[in-house]
């Protein structure tokens, strides 16, 4: 449930805004005295692609120490006083129980960043979310700025955990491998100009950049106790935001099991640990299922991007027949959707609710193996095709 914000929010982060500001980094922090200095060090020492320090006036960092039982706030204040040219703004707040969760903290910060950016940069200002137990790569801000400058509305960074517990590692690596291969498969069947391969699959709180314009269009971050970043990503998708999963934007986060939220990466690590101890294996969508879904999406995308209404009607009938879905239902979804990704979300819901078991789930190891064989086969065909072309060209030249 999307909750209301506490009244104190409007009084936060009212300090001076640098006139060159283009990007505002937000950091929610609760009991992070063990990590916060490394987090701030990484943000302060940002470089460009040549290893030269970027203009400090281009970005700022907003830290909100909320409901802390340690000296996180005091550490941040001392850091602020020590590095006076670093545009660090720190606030401390004690939320009432009903507001005391990550959704409130991240939303207040993103709203504050939005207001500050709008005062000097406008809708092209960039709000960037990270976490207080994470260290951004030295060129993190440079590559975010570069991706936005080339047309992205949203940039999801690659999140790399440090010191993943041994008992969780096997399942974590399998999950990452599956998601990478799945993303590669999607990019080959339903390519996206604004998110080409190579890319990754993450767009979450530890590294999520969004323009002020898209932040407004998506309805802002939902105020919910957990998974607020995932719900925000869905909201961005629903308005066809150009989301770039940039492999150049990287962040390193802690692999701790004692997380600050009811559900997040730490909880996922715990779950994988339990699966390892119970000799369980994760079930995921099969290769055939993924190919079907990506092909379905690509066919619909082509119709969506076409202009002729009559052609669209005929094409939809063909796609409905191919996918074995009700034409009336497909027409209704198509004609009532404003954005394509919103349309696709409804189609996916329809497929998962279908009692004909169109979607198949198999053990993750099996699907990873199937996808690797699929790509190996495609590579062999590509090499064979290239060799054939070379031979034909050589024969033509010899005539």
N, C-alpha and C positions, 0 to 999 in steps of 0.2 A: 504493500500500500504506500502510495506517495504521500509523505507527511508534509506538514507545514514547517517553515523555518522559524527558529527562535528570533525574537525581536532584536536581540543584540547585534544581529548580523550587519545591519546598516551602519554600525559604528566602527566596523573593522577595516583596517588597512586604508586609512585616510591620509597617509603620508604623501610627500611630494612625488610626482610622476616625472621621470626623466623625459625630456622632449623627443629623444631619439628612440624611445621604447617601441619595440616591435613584438616582443615575446615575453610572456609572464609565466614563470614556472611556479606551480603550486605544490606544497608539501604538507599533507596532514600528518601530525605527529602525536602519538600517545605512548608515553613511557619508552622513548627511543634514545635514552642517554648513551647507550652502548654503540649506536650506529650513526647518530646524527652528524657528528663532526666529519666523518668520512663522506657522508652524503653531501654536506655543504662544501667540503674541499673539492669534490668532483665537479660540482656545479660552478664553483668559483673559477676553476682553472680550465676554462673552455678554449679550445683552439680551432683554427680553420684547417683546411686540407693540407696546408703547407707547414702546419705545426706552429703557426703564429697566433698569439692570443687574440681572440675576437674583441671587437669594441664592447666594453662593459656596459655602455649605455644602451645597447640593443636589447638587453634582457634584464629581468629582475627575478628575485625569488621571494615568494610569500610562504612563510611557515606559520601554521596554526597549531600551537601546542594545546591540545584539548584533553581535559579530565586526566591530567598526568598525576602520577604518584611518585615521580622522580624529578630530577632537575633538568629535564629536557629544555624547558623554557629558559632557565638561567644560562645553560650552555649556549643556546642560540643568541641570547643577548650579549654574552661575552664575545662571541664570535663576531657579531655585528659591530661591536666597539673596536675589535682588533683589526678588522678588515673594512675600513671606512669607505673605500672606493668600490667595494662589492655591494651592489644594490639589493641588500637583504632587508626584508621587512618581517617582523616577528610579532605575533599576537598570542595572548594566552586567554583561554576561555574555559569555563566550567559549565557544561551542558546539564540541563535537567535530565533525569533518567530517560524520558521518552525521546529526547533528542540525541542522547549519548551514543552515537554510532558513526561509522565511516561515511555513510551517505550524507549525513548532515555536514560533517567537516569538509568533505570534498566539494559538496555543492556550494557552501559558503565561500570557500577559497576560489572556486571557478567563477562564481558570480563577482567576487571582488576583482579578480584578474580581468574579467570581461569589462567591468566598469572603468577600471584604470586604463586599459587599452583603448576603449572607445573614446576616452577623453583626449588622446593624442594620435592614435593610429586609425581608429574607426573599425569598420567591419573586417578589414584585412588583418587586424591584430591576431596574434596566435596565443591561445591558452594551452599550456602544457602541464599535464598531470604526471607526478611521480610519487614515490613513497619514501618514507624516512629511513627505511632499512635497505635502501638501494643506492648503487653508485653508477652514475651515467658514464658512458665512454667519453674520452677527451674531446671528440668531435661531434658529440650528440646534438648540440644546438645548431652547429653549422649544417649538418645534414637535414635536420628538421626544416630549417629555413630554406634550404635548397629544394627539398621535396615540395614545400608549399609554393615556392616561386615557380616551379614547373607545372603547377595546376592542381595539386592535391588539396582537398578540403580538410582531410584528416590524415594523420600519420601515426601508424602503430609501430612501436619499436620492438626489436627482438629482445625478449626478456630471458636472460641466462642466469639460472640459479647457481649460487656458490655452495659448495659443500653439501650437496644433496645426500641425505642419509643413505647409507649403503642398502638398507632394507627396502628403500623406496626406489632406488636408482634404476633397477631393471624395468619396472613398469613405467617410470618417467621417460626413459629413453625410447621405449616402444611407442609410447603415446606421441612423443615428439616426432619420431620417424614416420608414424602413420599420418600425422597431420601435415608434415612436409610433403609426403608423397601425394596425399589427397589434394593439397594446394597445387602441386605440379600437374596433376591429372586435370583439375579444373581449368588451369590456365591453358592447357593444350586443347581441351574440348570446347570450353566457353571462354575464350580469351577476353581480357579487359585492357583497353588501351591505357587507362589511368593506373593500372596495377599489374604491370607485366611481370613475367618471370625473368630473373630470379626474384622471389619474394618469400615471405614467411606467412604465418597464420595468426599472429597475435595482435590484439588491439585492446589493451587493458590498462588499468589505473597506473601501474608503475611506469608506463611510457605511452602516453596518449596525447597527441597534439591535435587541436581543432581550431579553425578560424572562428572569430567572434560571430561572423555571419552564419556559419553552419551550426554553431552552438545555439543561436537563437532559433534557427529554422527547425532544429531537432527537438525543441522544447526544453532545453537545458538538462543537466544531469538529474535523474530522479532521486528524491530523498527517501531512500530505503535502507534498511539496516545492513544489507550485504548484497554482493553482486550488482552494485550500482553501476560499475563500469561496463559490465556485460549488457545490462539493460540500456545503457546509454549508447553502446555500440549498435544495438538493434534499432534504436530510435534513429541513429544516423543513417543506417542502411535503409530504413523505411522512407527516407526523403532523398534517396539516391545520392548521398554524399560520395564524393570521389575519395575512397579510402585507399591509401597506399601502405602496404606492409613492407616497409623498406628494410632490406638486409643491412644497410649502412647505419641505421639508427639502432644503437645497442645500449643495453643497460644490464647491470649485474645486481641480482637481488639475493637476499639471504635465503638459505634453505632450511630455516627453522621450522619446528613443528608446533611451537606455541604461538599461534597467530593472534592478531588483534581483532579478528572478525569471526562470526559464526560459520562463514563459509568463504574460503579463499584458497590460495595456493598451499598454505600450511595444512589446511584440512584435506586437500587433495593428496598431499604427501602422506598424511596419516592413513588415508584410505588405501593408497597403494602399498603402504607398509603392511596393513592388515591383509590385503590380497596376497602379498608375498608369503606371509606367515600361514595363510590358509590355502596356499597353492592354487589360487584362483587365477583365471585369465580373463582379461577385458574383452567384451564383445563389441564389435564395431560394424558399420555398414560394409557390406561386401564390395569387391571390385565391380561386379555386374550392377549392383545397386547404384554405386557412385557414377558409373558410366551412363546409366539410364537417367539419373537425375541431372547430370551436367548436360547431356544431350537434350533433354526436355527443356531445361532452362535456356539453352542456346537457341533452340527452335522458337521458343516464345519471345526471346529477346529480338530476334530478327523480324518477327511479326510486329512487335511493339515499335521498333524503329522504322518500319515501313509506313508509307503515307496512304495508300489507296484503301479505302474502307471495305470495298467489295473483295479485294484481294485478301485482306485481313480475315474476313469472314470465312472465305474458302480455306485459307491456310489454317485457321483455328480448327475447322472441321477435320482437316487432315491430321493435325497434331493430336486432337482428342481421340481420333481413331487409332493412331500410332501408340499413344500412351494408355489407351483403354480407360479413359476417364469420360464422365458424362459431359457432352457438348454444352448442354444448358448451364451446368455448373461452371465450366471453363469460360463460357461467354460472360456469365454474370461477374466472375472475378475480374476478367479482362476489362469489362466496361465500367466497373465501379472503382478501379484502382487509378490513383493519380500518379504514383511512382512505380517504376518497374520492380524494384526490390521489395516493395510492399506487396505487389502482385505475387512475386515468387514466394514470399513468406507464407501467403495464404495457400499456395499450391503445395508447399512442403507440408503444411498442416493437414491438408486434404490427403496427401499420400500416406502420412503416418496414421491417419484415422481410418484408412481404407482396410476393410476386413478381408481383401483378396490377397493380402500378404505380398504386395509388390516389392516391398523393401525387405531385404534379407540381412541378417546379422551373423557374423562369424567370428571366431577367435582372432584377435589382433595379429598374432604371429602369421597366421595363414594369409590374411589379407595383405600384410606387408610383403610377404613372399610373392603373392599374385601380382601386386603392383610392380615389384621389381622385375619380374618376368615380362610383364606388359611393356615396360619401358625398354628393356633389353631387346625385345622383339621389334619395337618401333625403331630403335637405333640401327638394328641390323637391316631393316627395310630401307631406312634412309641411306645407309652406306651403299647398299645394293643399287638403289636408284641413282645415286651420285656416280657410281662406277659405270652404270649403263649410259648415263648422259655423257660421261667423258669418252666412252668407247664410241658412241654414235658421232660425237663431235670430231673425234680423231678420224673416223671413217669418212666423214663428210669432207674434211680437209684433204684427205688423201686422194679424193676423186679428181 
